[in-house]
């Protein structure tokens, strides 16, 4: 059996299943990478925590997630996924075209994330009725180009983790369009059946 890769720590906010750090969290769990999950309260203490992280060299911007990985510190969640994927030799496209598709969908997701954050807590009608449906229509075009269930067919990539997180977060904030395409629904159902992801979801179900 190959030796398991490991990271020292994932630094992120204590906001449950929401946000950028959760994309990295899901990715690390799926890859079987062991790490220390360090969360910071998102309250009036966060500004001090942010400055301390900057002082320690864990983030240049004061924002998280920050991942300590094999002697380096990684920031910005999509470049972090891309770096680790390429270090592992999986979760990325194999051809130049496949890498382009993965990068392109990641960029579409980043645009979604920016808009979602702006609407967190009080989503506008424009977001719910125009932006979100347009985003999922665009994503569906990419996923519909293969037989699925993933972006590149039967091969999961780091972009799939970002897209899944967008679906999950919109669902949690009540802003997920009612009618998702078949390709997106198939992707979500299959992604949630990945062993490590399924176990994580089971462990984090709301307690009755």
C-alpha positions in Angstrom: 0.0 0.0 0.0 1.3 3.4 -0.9 2.2 5.8 1.9 -0.5 8.2 2.8 0.2 11.9 2.2 -0.3 14.3 5.1 -0.7 17.9 5.8 0.0 19.7 9.1 -3.2 21.7 9.2 -6.2 23.3 7.6 -6.9 26.7 9.1 -10.4 28.0 8.5 -13.5 29.6 10.1 -15.8 27.8 12.5 -18.9 28.3 10.2 -19.9 24.7 9.7 -20.4 23.4 6.1 -20.3 26.9 4.5 -17.5 28.6 2.6 -14.3 28.2 0.8 -12.5 26.2 3.5 -15.1 23.5 3.3 -14.2 22.9 -0.4 -10.6 22.2 0.8 -11.9 20.1 3.7 -13.9 17.8 1.4 -11.0 17.5 -1.0 -8.6 16.5 1.7 -11.0 14.0 3.2 -11.7 12.4 -0.2 -8.0 12.1 -0.9 -7.4 10.3 2.4 -5.0 13.0 3.6 -4.6 13.3 7.3 -4.6 16.8 8.8 -5.3 18.9 11.8 -8.5 20.8 11.3 -8.1 24.2 13.1 -11.2 26.4 13.2 -11.4 30.0 14.3 -14.6 31.7 15.7 -16.1 34.1 13.3 -16.9 36.8 15.9 -15.3 39.8 17.4 -12.1 37.7 18.0 -11.6 37.0 14.3 -9.7 40.3 13.6 -7.1 39.4 16.2 -6.9 35.8 14.9 -6.5 37.1 11.4 -3.6 39.3 12.4 -1.9 36.5 14.3 -2.1 34.2 11.2 -0.5 37.0 9.2 2.2 37.4 11.8 2.9 33.7 11.6 3.1 33.8 7.8 0.1 31.5 7.3 -1.7 34.1 5.2 -0.7 37.3 3.5 -4.2 38.7 3.1 -5.5 37.8 6.6 -8.0 35.5 5.0 -8.4 31.8 5.2 -8.4 28.9 4.3 -4.7 28.3 4.8 -3.2 24.9 4.4 0.2 23.7 5.7 1.3 21.0 3.3 4.7 19.3 3.0 6.6 22.3 4.3 4.8 25.0 2.4 1.8 27.2 3.2 -1.0 27.4 0.6 -3.6 30.1 0.3 -6.6 30.8 -2.0 -8.7 27.7 -2.1 -8.8 26.9 -5.8 -5.0 27.3 -6.3 -4.6 25.2 -3.2 -6.7 22.4 -4.6 -4.8 22.7 -7.9 -1.4 22.5 -6.2 -2.3 19.4 -4.1 -4.0 17.7 -7.0 -0.9 18.1 -9.2 1.3 17.0 -6.3 -0.8 13.8 -5.9 -0.9 13.2 -9.6 -4.7 13.0 -9.7 -7.8 15.1 -9.4 -6.8 17.1 -12.5 -7.1 16.8 -16.2 -4.6 14.7 -18.1 -4.5 16.5 -21.4 -4.1 20.2 -21.9 -7.7 20.4 -23.0 -9.0 18.6 -19.9 -6.9 21.0 -17.7 -8.5 23.9 -19.5 -12.0 22.6 -18.9 -11.2 22.1 -15.2 -9.7 25.6 -14.9 -12.6 27.2 -16.8 -15.2 25.6 -14.5 -13.2 26.6 -11.5 -13.3 30.2 -12.7 -17.1 30.1 -13.2 -17.4 28.8 -9.7 -15.2 31.6 -8.3 -17.6 34.1 -9.9 -20.5 32.3 -8.2 -18.7 32.4 -4.9 -18.1 36.1 -5.0 -21.8 36.8 -5.7 -23.0 34.2 -3.2 -21.0 35.9 -0.4 -22.5 39.3 -1.4 -26.0 37.8 -0.9 -25.3 35.8 2.2 -28.0 36.5 4.8 -30.3 38.5 2.5 -30.3 37.1 -1.0 -31.8 39.5 -3.6 -34.4 38.5 -6.1 -31.8 39.1 -8.8 -29.5 36.5 -7.2 -32.2 33.9 -6.7 -34.1 34.4 -9.9 -31.4 35.4 -12.4 -27.8 34.9 -11.2 -28.1 31.4 -9.6 -30.2 29.9 -12.4 -27.7 31.3 -15.0 -24.8 29.8 -13.0 -26.3 26.3 -12.9 -27.3 26.5 -16.5 -23.7 27.3 -17.4 -22.3 24.5 -15.2 -24.8 22.1 -16.7 -23.5 22.8 -20.2 -20.0 21.7 -19.1 -21.3 18.6 -17.2 -23.6 17.7 -20.1 -20.7 17.3 -22.5 -19.8 13.9 -21.1 -21.8 11.0 -19.9 -20.8 12.0 -16.4 -21.2 11.8 -13.5 -18.2 14.2 -13.1 -17.0 17.1 -15.1 -14.6 14.9 -17.0 -16.8 11.9 -17.1 -15.9 9.1 -14.7 -12.8 10.9 -13.4 -13.3 13.3 -10.4 -11.3 16.5 -10.4 -10.7 19.4 -8.0 -13.3 21.4 -9.8 -16.0 18.9 -8.9 -15.4 19.7 -5.2 -16.0 23.4 -5.8 -19.1 22.8 -7.9 -20.5 20.4 -5.2 -19.9 23.1 -2.6 -21.8 25.7 -4.5 -24.8 23.3 -4.8 -24.6 22.5 -1.1 -24.2 26.1 0.0 -27.1 27.4 -2.1 -29.2 24.6 -0.7 -28.3 25.6 2.8 -29.2 29.3 2.2 -32.4 28.5 0.3 -31.1 29.9 -3.0 -30.7 26.7 -5.0 -32.9 26.7 -8.1 -35.8 24.2 -7.9 -35.1 22.6 -11.2 -31.5 21.5 -11.7 -30.5 19.8 -14.9 -30.2 16.0 -15.0 -26.4 16.2 -15.3 -26.1 18.3 -12.2 -28.5 16.2 -10.2 -26.6 13.0 -11.2 -23.3 14.6 -10.3 -24.5 15.6 -6.8 -26.0 12.2 -6.0 -22.8 10.4 -7.2 -20.5 12.8 -5.4 -22.3 12.2 -2.1 -21.8 8.5 -2.5 -18.0 8.7 -2.6 -16.9 6.7 0.5 -15.1 9.4 2.4 -17.6 12.1 1.5 -20.5 9.8 2.4 -18.9 9.1 5.8 -18.3 12.8 6.4 -21.9 13.8 5.5 -23.2 11.0 7.8 -21.0 12.2 10.7 -22.2 15.8 10.2 -26.0 15.2 9.9 -28.0 17.4 12.2 -28.6 15.7 15.6 -32.3 15.0 16.3 
